[in-house]
Structure formats: structure tokens, C-alpha cells
Amino acid sequence: MTLLERLAQELKSALLARDAERLSTLRLLKSAVGYAQIERKTDTLPDAEVVTIIHKELKKRREAVEQYDKGGRPELAAKESREITVLESFLPRPLSSEELEQLVRDAIQETGAVGRKQMGQVIKAVQAKAAGRAEGKVISEQVTKLLP
């Protein structure tokens, strides 16, 4: 089952269960996917692109939580946190720190990187292999740690 099919199924079950908050979050995700489909002039998107869209939506929610916390609006921060939980349920299992470290070491070896100037090449190689299972920030931190 593709992520788009799963999204449609989850939307239907949330609608039948009258779970307004989950339904709202799923509709937001469906809308973001719809915009991407229009932008790319296609009817379907591969799972990798859907995962990328989910990561973008998660980033927006995390930034909103941070801003609401700073602004003293804990009820809105809690709502965004619940949306994060719903969105994360669509992501593949994240890489463990050991798996990510091994991926970074392999990428450093493959690219022949010897310093921080080649950091971009290493990050690009790791992101291609991780396929949405690790956030860019985490990958960048790991590469920084392992490159001399």
C-alpha cells in the first residue's frame, strides 16, 4: 500500500470515527500532497516525495510549537504537537544513531571526503541512502562529528 492510499484510508477512518483533530491534520497533509501533484503535473507521487512533503509539514509544526511556547500559548503548542504525532505515523521507522553513523562512514569512504569542504557531497550521499528515514539536521550533525 502506497502512502497516498494509506492517507486516503486514514482520512476515511477518521471521518467515520468523527475524530475532528486527526481529520483536520490528515486534510492538511492531503492538501500539501495535492499542491505538490499540481506543481509536478502528475496524478500520483512516489512514496519518497510524499515522505519529503511530510518532513516539510513536520518542520512547520515544530517551528510553530517553538513559537507558541515562546509566546505563552501552551494550548496551541499542544495542538501542534498532536498534529506532529499524526504526521509522524506516516513516516518510515527512523534510523538508529548507530545505523546513521555507519551510513555516514560509508558515504565518507565512497566520496573520498577528507575535510569539511566536502561535507555537502557526504550529506547528499547519506540523504540518498537514508531515503527519508533521517532528518537533514541530524545527518548534518553526524557528518560534522565524523569529518576531520
Order of alpha helices (4+ residues) and beta strands (2+ residues): alpha-alpha-alpha-alpha-alpha-alpha-alpha
